[in-house]
Amino acid sequence: MGWNTWFRWRRMQRFARELEIGPETRVLDVGGTPETWEMLRERPRVTLLNTPRTKAEFPGAAWWVAGDGRALPFRDGSFDVVFSNSVIEHVGDAASQLRFASEVARVGRAYWVQTPNRWFPVEQHLLTPLVHWLPKAWQRAMVPRFTVWAALLRPAADRRAFYLNHYLDEVRLLSATEVARLFPDGRLIRERFCGWTKSLVAVRHPNRRNVT
């Protein structure tokens, strides 16, 4: 098990404990994959919501819906839990992230939303130290030339260009303060690595508000 897989496995175990996830729990996974749920011994009733182009990639998904996390096609409180892992930083600007957060809170009686911490020294999409702290103009000059992600994975040229352009144009990393503001009725969990906060999780328990 690689270190990143281990982090995800440990996160999923805590998610299941925190929100008392069982086989009858109705979960909406916004932007996720079926493999995530294989990490749990007892799998809940999961509906995956993702972009239309991903349907062919998820043959193992029992329930799959095409949609946009900023405008979820469900009524208020439709799910016991809305789950999202490393998605909110991809949806666009601050206004888009606020819409995403509001939709998560509307549709789920509880939620669990994870995102990488902006102040962790290694940028977790590009696996490249400190690059995300540079001015955007410097990132645009550096990222197409070298990232640890590209050096390790050696992706095809079209995939490399798409991924790097998406990172430069759309990814907006969040701090703990920003996550707390987006989810004011939730509690903030800090996942740490070597003393640094690696990831942030906003969690709201069922029938609980303004948890501190």
C-alpha positions in Angstrom: 0.0 0.0 0.0 1.5 3.3 -1.1 1.6 6.2 1.3 -1.1 8.2 -0.5 -3.3 5.1 -0.6 -2.7 4.6 3.1 -3.8 8.2 3.8 -7.0 7.6 1.9 -7.7 4.3 3.7 -7.1 5.9 7.1 -9.4 8.8 6.1 -12.2 6.4 5.0 -12.0 4.5 8.3 -12.4 7.8 10.2 -15.2 8.9 7.9 -17.1 5.6 8.7 -16.6 6.0 12.4 -17.4 9.7 12.6 -20.7 9.4 10.7 -21.6 5.8 11.7 -21.7 4.6 8.2 -23.4 1.3 7.6 -24.9 -0.7 4.7 -28.2 1.2 4.8 -26.6 4.7 4.9 -27.5 6.7 1.7 -24.4 8.5 0.5 -23.9 10.9 -2.4 -20.3 10.9 -3.5 -19.7 14.1 -5.5 -16.8 13.6 -8.0 -15.7 10.2 -6.6 -15.0 6.7 -7.9 -16.2 3.2 -7.0 -12.7 2.2 -5.8 -13.0 4.6 -2.8 -15.8 2.5 -1.3 -13.9 -0.7 -1.6 -11.8 0.6 1.4 -14.7 0.1 3.7 -15.7 -3.3 5.2 -19.4 -2.3 5.2 -20.2 -0.4 2.1 -23.1 2.1 2.2 -25.7 2.7 -0.6 -23.6 5.0 -2.7 -24.7 7.2 -5.6 -21.8 8.6 -7.6 -22.2 12.0 -9.2 -19.6 13.0 -11.8 -19.2 14.6 -15.2 -20.8 12.8 -18.2 -17.5 11.7 -19.7 -16.7 9.6 -16.6 -19.6 7.1 -17.0 -17.6 4.7 -19.2 -14.7 4.8 -16.6 -16.9 3.5 -13.8 -18.4 0.2 -14.8 -18.4 -0.9 -11.2 -20.8 1.9 -10.0 -24.2 0.6 -9.0 -25.7 4.1 -9.1 -24.2 6.8 -11.2 -25.6 10.3 -12.0 -24.2 13.0 -14.4 -24.2 16.4 -12.7 -22.5 19.4 -11.4 -21.6 19.7 -7.8 -22.5 23.4 -7.9 -26.1 22.6 -8.8 -27.0 19.2 -7.5 -30.1 17.6 -9.0 -31.6 16.5 -5.7 -34.1 17.8 -3.2 -33.1 19.1 0.2 -31.9 16.4 2.6 -32.1 13.7 -0.1 -29.1 11.8 1.3 -27.9 10.8 4.8 -24.4 12.0 3.9 -22.8 13.9 1.1 -19.2 12.9 0.6 -16.5 14.7 -1.4 -12.8 13.9 -1.6 -10.4 16.5 -3.3 -13.1 18.0 -5.5 -14.0 21.5 -4.2 -10.6 22.9 -5.2 -11.3 21.9 -8.8 -14.7 23.7 -9.3 -13.4 27.2 -10.1 -13.3 30.5 -8.4 -14.4 31.5 -4.9 -18.0 32.0 -5.9 -18.1 28.5 -7.5 -16.7 27.0 -4.3 -19.4 28.7 -2.3 -22.1 27.3 -4.5 -20.6 23.8 -4.2 -20.4 24.1 -0.4 -24.0 25.4 -0.2 -25.3 22.5 -2.4 -23.5 19.9 -0.3 -25.0 21.3 2.9 -28.5 21.5 1.3 -28.6 17.9 -0.1 -27.1 16.1 2.8 -28.3 15.7 6.4 -24.6 15.2 7.1 -21.5 15.9 5.0 -17.8 15.1 4.8 -15.8 17.3 2.4 -12.0 16.9 2.1 -9.5 19.1 0.3 -5.7 19.5 0.3 -4.4 22.3 2.6 -3.0 25.2 0.7 -0.3 25.7 3.3 1.1 22.1 3.1 4.5 22.6 1.4 4.1 19.9 -1.3 1.4 20.7 -3.9 -0.6 17.5 -3.9 -1.8 17.5 -7.5 1.6 18.2 -9.1 3.5 16.5 -6.2 5.9 19.5 -6.5 7.2 21.3 -3.4 6.4 25.0 -3.0 5.2 25.6 -6.6 1.6 26.6 -5.4 3.1 29.4 -3.2 4.7 31.1 -6.2 2.9 34.0 -8.1 0.6 32.7 -10.8 2.8 34.2 -13.5 5.8 32.2 -12.2 3.7 29.0 -12.0 2.7 29.4 -15.7 6.3 29.7 -16.6 7.5 26.8 -14.5 4.7 24.1 -14.5 4.8 23.3 -18.3 8.5 22.7 -18.0 8.7 20.5 -15.0 6.6 18.9 -12.3 7.3 15.9 -10.1 3.9 14.5 -11.3 4.9 14.5 -14.9 8.4 13.1 -14.2 6.9 10.2 -12.2 3.9 9.3 -14.4 5.3 10.3 -17.8 1.7 10.9 -19.2 0.9 11.2 -22.9 1.4 14.7 -24.2 -2.3 15.5 -24.6 -3.1 14.3 -21.1 -0.2 16.2 -19.7 -1.3 19.4 -21.4 -4.9 19.0 -20.2 -4.0 18.3 -16.6 -1.5 21.1 -16.3 -3.8 23.6 -18.0 -6.6 22.6 -15.7 -4.3 23.0 -12.7 -3.2 26.5 -13.8 -6.6 27.7 -14.8 -9.1 26.1 -12.4 -7.6 24.6 -9.3 -8.0 26.9 -6.3 -6.5 25.6 -3.1 -8.1 26.4 0.2 -6.8 27.3 3.7 -8.3 26.2 6.9 -9.9 29.6 7.4 -11.5 29.5 4.0 -12.9 25.9 4.5 -14.3 27.0 7.9 -16.1 29.9 6.2 -17.5 27.8 3.5 -18.9 25.3 6.0 -19.9 27.4 9.0 -22.2 24.7 10.5 -19.5 22.0 10.3 -16.4 21.0 12.3 -12.9 21.2 10.8 -10.6 18.2 11.0 -6.9 18.6 10.2 -5.1 15.6 8.8 -1.4 15.9 9.6 1.8 14.6 8.2 5.1 15.2 10.0 3.5 18.0 12.0 2.1 19.8 8.9 -1.6 19.9 8.1 -1.7 18.0 4.9 -5.5 18.0 4.3 -8.6 19.6 5.7 -12.0 18.0 6.2 -15.3 19.8 6.9 -17.7 17.4 8.6 -21.3 17.9 9.8 -23.0 15.2 11.8 -26.7 14.4 11.2 -29.1 16.7 13.0 -26.3 18.8 14.4 -25.5 22.5 13.6 -22.9 25.0 14.6 -20.5 22.4 15.9 -17.2 23.9 17.1 
